[in-house]
Amino acid sequence: MPELPEVETIKRVMEPQLCGLTIHNVIINRAEVAAHPAADEFCRLLIGQKIDRMMRRGKFIIFLLAGGDRIILHLRMTGCLLLTAADEPQEKHTHVIVQLSNGKELRFSDTRRFGRFWLLQKDEDDTYSGIHKLGVEPFDTGVTAGYLSDHLGKRRKTMKECLLDQRFVAGIGNIYSDEILFTAGIYPARPARSLKRREWERLAEVIPERLSYFIEKNEISPEEYLETKGQDYRNTPFLQVYGHEGAPCPVCKTTLCRMVIGGRSSVYCPDCQRNSPD
C-alpha cells in the first residue's frame, strides 16, 4: 500500500502538471470507485471544473477545484495515478479516466479495486471519506513527546499497532512503522504504556525525520514516474529493516527477525530493539 512518502511523491509529481487544467469529461468504468456521489452525478459535477491545486492529508490525495469543490482520493492497496497522452494504451484495471483541457488524461488504475474517490461540493461537510478521523500530520509541531505520551502512553496495544492507528499520527503504514521503530530502538511488540519519557522523546524526533528522509529518497521526475507506471519508488535500497528478515542488522549485524503483530508483519533487530531495554 502506498504510505505517506509515496502519496506525497505522487502529489508532487502530479500537481505541477495538473494545476490550471479544466476537466472536459470523466469516464468511470467501475461505478463503486466513486464512493460519493454516485458515479453518474460524480462525472456530471466535475465536467467544466478547473483544478486549482493539490494537497495530501495522511494517505489521502485532495484535488482542490477553482470553484471550491474538492475531490478526495484514497489509493488503498494498489491504486495508481498516471497522467498520460490520450492515445496511450490503458493500463489493465483502469477504472477512472479524466479527460483534460490539454488533451491528456488522468487515469486511475487499481488491481485490488479498493481505491475510492469522493467529490465534495463547496461547503459540503466531509462525512464520507474518513479524513476527519485522522490524527495530526507527522510534520506538525504538535508531534511531541508529550502528545505521543498523552495519547498512547496508557494503551495496552503494541507500539507497532499504535503507529498504524491513523487516529493518532496520520500516514504511517507497515513499512515506515518498522523503519521508525528500528531507528528509535523500540521493540515493535512492546505495549505503548511501557515506554519511558526518553523513548517518547526519541520517537517524536524519529517520526518526522524518517518520513522526510524517505520522501527525499522517493524523488522522481514526471518523465521517470510515467515511464515506470508510477511504481518505481526509490526508497527500497534505503530501507533498513522492512523486507530484510534474515539479513544482518545494518547497525550491529545481528540477524533481523520477523514477527506478526495484529495481523501485520514486523521486522526488527533483537539486539538494537530489545524487549526489555536497559
C-alpha positions as CSV (number, residue, x, y, z in Angstrom):
1,M,0.0,0.0,0.0
2,P,1.3,3.5,-0.8
3,E,2.1,5.2,2.5
4,L,2.7,8.8,3.3
5,P,6.1,9.2,1.4
6,E,4.6,7.5,-1.7
7,V,1.4,9.6,-1.6
8,E,3.5,12.8,-1.1
9,T,5.6,11.8,-4.1
10,I,2.5,11.3,-6.3
11,K,1.2,14.7,-5.2
12,R,4.5,16.4,-6.0
13,V,4.7,14.8,-9.4
14,M,1.1,15.5,-10.4
15,E,0.4,18.9,-9.0
16,P,2.6,21.0,-11.4
17,Q,1.2,19.1,-14.4
18,L,-2.5,19.4,-13.4
19,C,-2.9,22.9,-11.9
20,G,-4.8,25.2,-14.2
21,L,-6.3,22.4,-16.4
22,T,-10.0,22.1,-16.9
23,I,-11.9,18.8,-16.8
24,H,-13.6,18.1,-20.1
25,N,-15.0,14.7,-19.4
26,V,-14.9,11.9,-16.8
27,I,-15.3,8.2,-17.6
28,I,-15.9,5.7,-14.8
29,N,-15.6,2.0,-15.7
30,R,-16.4,0.7,-12.3
31,A,-19.2,2.5,-10.5
32,E,-18.2,1.6,-7.0
33,V,-14.9,3.5,-7.3
34,A,-17.0,6.7,-7.0
35,A,-17.9,6.4,-3.3
36,H,-19.8,9.8,-3.2
37,P,-21.8,10.9,-5.0
38,A,-23.0,8.1,-7.4
39,A,-20.9,7.6,-10.5
40,D,-23.2,9.5,-12.9
41,E,-23.5,12.5,-10.6
42,F,-19.8,12.4,-9.8
43,C,-19.0,12.7,-13.6
44,R,-21.6,15.4,-14.3
45,L,-20.5,17.7,-11.4
46,L,-16.8,17.5,-12.5
47,I,-17.2,18.5,-16.2
48,G,-16.0,22.1,-16.7
49,Q,-14.3,22.4,-13.4
50,K,-10.7,23.7,-13.2
51,I,-8.0,22.0,-11.0
52,D,-6.5,24.7,-8.7
53,R,-4.1,22.8,-6.5
54,M,-3.5,19.6,-4.7
55,M,-2.9,18.6,-1.1
56,R,-2.0,15.5,0.9
57,R,-3.6,14.5,4.2
58,G,-2.3,11.3,5.7
59,K,-2.6,8.8,2.9
60,F,-5.3,10.8,1.1
61,I,-4.8,12.9,-2.0
62,I,-7.0,16.0,-2.3
63,F,-7.7,17.9,-5.6
64,L,-8.9,21.4,-4.8
65,L,-11.0,22.8,-7.7
66,A,-11.2,26.5,-8.5
67,G,-15.0,26.7,-7.7
68,G,-14.5,25.4,-4.2
69,D,-15.4,21.8,-4.7
70,R,-12.8,19.1,-3.9
71,I,-12.0,15.6,-5.0
72,I,-10.6,13.2,-2.4
73,L,-8.8,10.0,-3.3
74,H,-7.5,7.1,-1.3
75,L,-5.3,4.7,-3.2
76,R,-5.7,1.9,-0.7
77,M,-3.7,-1.2,-1.5
78,T,-2.9,-0.9,-5.3
79,G,-4.3,2.3,-6.6
80,C,-2.2,4.2,-9.1
81,L,-2.5,7.6,-10.8
82,L,-1.0,8.3,-14.3
83,L,-1.1,11.4,-16.4
84,T,-0.7,10.2,-20.0
85,A,-1.5,11.1,-23.6
86,A,-5.0,10.2,-24.7
87,D,-3.8,7.7,-27.3
88,E,-1.6,5.8,-24.9
89,P,-2.8,2.2,-24.2
90,Q,-4.6,2.0,-20.9
91,E,-3.2,0.0,-18.0
92,K,-5.1,-3.1,-17.0
93,H,-7.7,-2.4,-14.3
94,T,-8.1,1.3,-15.3
95,H,-11.3,2.4,-13.6
96,V,-11.4,6.2,-13.9
97,I,-10.4,8.4,-16.9
98,V,-10.4,12.2,-16.5
99,Q,-10.0,13.9,-19.9
100,L,-8.3,17.3,-19.6
101,S,-8.1,20.5,-21.5
102,N,-4.6,19.9,-22.7
103,G,-5.6,16.7,-24.4
104,K,-4.1,14.4,-21.8
105,E,-5.9,12.0,-19.5
106,L,-5.5,11.5,-15.7
107,R,-6.1,7.7,-15.2
108,F,-6.7,5.8,-12.1
109,S,-6.0,2.0,-12.1
110,D,-6.4,-0.4,-9.2
111,T,-5.8,-4.1,-9.4
112,R,-7.4,-4.8,-6.0
113,R,-10.3,-2.4,-6.6
114,F,-10.2,-0.9,-3.1
115,G,-9.3,2.7,-4.0
116,R,-12.1,5.2,-3.7
117,F,-13.0,8.8,-4.9
118,W,-15.2,11.3,-3.1
119,L,-16.4,14.6,-4.6
120,L,-17.4,17.2,-2.0
121,Q,-19.2,20.3,-3.2
122,K,-18.3,23.7,-1.9
123,D,-19.1,24.0,1.8
124,E,-20.3,20.3,1.9
125,D,-19.2,18.6,5.1
126,D,-17.0,15.5,4.6
127,T,-18.8,12.8,6.5
128,Y,-17.8,10.2,3.9
129,S,-14.0,9.8,3.4
130,G,-12.9,9.4,7.0
131,I,-10.3,12.3,6.8
132,H,-12.0,13.9,9.8
133,K,-10.9,10.9,11.9
134,L,-7.2,11.3,11.2
135,G,-4.7,12.4,13.8
136,V,-2.0,15.0,13.4
137,E,0.4,15.1,10.4
138,P,3.8,13.7,11.3
139,F,5.4,17.0,10.4
140,D,3.2,19.1,12.7
141,T,4.9,20.8,15.5
142,G,2.4,19.2,17.8
143,V,4.0,15.8,17.3
144,T,5.9,16.0,20.6
145,A,6.9,13.5,23.3
146,G,4.0,15.0,25.4
147,Y,1.5,14.5,22.6
148,L,2.5,10.9,22.0
149,S,2.7,10.0,25.6
150,D,-0.7,11.7,26.4
151,H,-2.5,9.8,23.5
152,L,-0.7,6.5,23.6
153,G,1.0,6.2,27.0
154,K,-1.8,4.4,28.7
155,R,-2.6,2.0,25.9
156,R,-2.0,-1.8,26.2
157,K,-1.6,-2.2,22.5
158,T,1.8,-2.7,21.0
159,M,3.8,0.2,19.6
160,K,3.6,-1.3,16.1
161,E,-0.2,-1.2,16.3
162,C,-0.3,2.3,17.8
163,L,1.8,3.7,14.9
164,L,-0.5,2.1,12.4
165,D,-3.6,3.7,14.1
166,Q,-4.3,6.7,11.9
167,R,-6.3,8.4,14.7
168,F,-3.0,9.5,16.4
169,V,-0.5,10.2,13.7
170,A,-1.7,10.1,10.1
171,G,0.1,8.4,7.2
172,I,2.3,5.8,8.8
173,G,1.8,2.3,7.5
174,N,3.5,-1.1,7.8
175,I,6.8,-0.2,6.0
176,Y,7.5,3.0,7.9
177,S,6.4,1.8,11.2
178,D,9.2,-0.8,11.0
179,E,11.7,1.8,10.0
180,I,10.6,4.3,12.7
181,L,10.7,1.7,15.5
182,F,14.1,0.4,14.4
183,T,15.7,3.9,14.3
184,A,14.1,4.7,17.7
185,G,15.4,1.4,19.1
186,I,11.9,0.3,20.3
187,Y,10.8,-3.3,20.2
188,P,7.6,-3.4,18.0
189,A,5.6,-5.7,20.3
190,R,6.2,-3.5,23.4
191,P,3.0,-2.2,25.0
192,A,2.8,1.5,24.5
193,R,2.2,2.1,28.2
194,S,5.7,0.6,29.0
195,L,7.6,3.4,27.2
196,K,9.7,5.8,29.2
197,R,9.8,9.5,28.7
198,R,13.2,9.4,26.8
199,E,11.7,6.9,24.4
200,W,8.7,9.1,23.7
201,E,11.2,11.9,23.1
202,R,13.2,9.8,20.7
203,L,10.1,8.7,18.9
204,A,8.9,12.3,18.4
205,E,12.2,13.1,16.8
206,V,12.4,10.0,14.6
207,I,8.8,10.0,13.1
208,P,9.3,13.2,11.1
209,E,12.9,12.6,10.4
210,R,12.4,9.1,8.9
211,L,9.4,10.2,6.8
212,S,11.2,13.2,5.5
213,Y,14.2,11.1,4.6
214,F,12.1,8.6,2.5
215,I,10.2,11.4,0.8
216,E,13.6,12.8,-0.3
217,K,14.7,9.3,-1.5
218,N,11.4,8.9,-3.4
219,E,12.0,12.0,-5.5
220,I,11.4,11.2,-9.2
221,S,10.8,13.3,-12.4
222,P,7.4,13.3,-14.1
223,E,9.0,11.5,-17.1
224,E,10.5,8.8,-14.9
225,Y,7.3,8.4,-13.0
226,L,5.3,7.9,-16.2
227,E,7.9,5.6,-17.7
228,T,7.8,3.3,-14.6
229,K,3.9,3.5,-14.4
230,G,4.1,5.2,-11.1
231,Q,5.6,2.1,-9.4
232,D,9.3,3.0,-9.1
233,Y,9.5,4.2,-5.5
234,R,13.2,4.9,-4.9
235,N,13.3,4.3,-1.2
236,T,13.7,0.5,-1.5
237,P,17.5,0.4,-1.3
238,F,17.4,2.7,1.8
239,L,15.0,0.6,3.9
240,Q,17.0,-0.7,6.9
241,V,14.7,-3.4,8.2
242,Y,11.4,-3.7,6.3
243,G,11.6,-6.7,4.0
244,H,15.0,-7.7,5.2
245,E,14.1,-10.7,7.5
246,G,17.2,-12.9,7.9
247,A,19.6,-10.3,6.8
248,P,22.2,-8.8,9.1
249,C,21.2,-5.6,11.0
250,P,22.8,-2.6,9.4
251,V,24.0,-1.4,12.8
252,C,25.0,-4.4,14.8
253,K,25.0,-7.2,12.2
254,T,22.6,-9.4,14.4
255,T,20.2,-11.3,12.2
256,L,16.9,-9.4,11.6
257,C,13.8,-11.2,12.8
258,R,10.2,-11.2,11.8
259,M,7.0,-11.4,13.9
260,V,3.3,-10.9,13.2
261,I,1.6,-8.2,15.3
262,G,-2.1,-7.6,14.9
263,G,-2.1,-9.5,11.6
264,R,0.8,-7.3,10.2
265,S,4.3,-8.4,9.6
266,S,7.1,-6.6,11.5
267,V,10.8,-6.9,11.0
268,Y,13.2,-5.9,13.8
269,C,16.6,-6.3,15.3
270,P,16.5,-8.3,18.5
271,D,19.7,-6.6,19.8
272,C,19.0,-2.9,18.8
273,Q,15.3,-3.2,19.7
274,R,15.3,-5.2,22.9
275,N,12.1,-6.3,24.5
276,S,13.3,-5.1,27.9
277,P,15.6,-2.2,27.3
278,D,18.0,-1.0,30.0
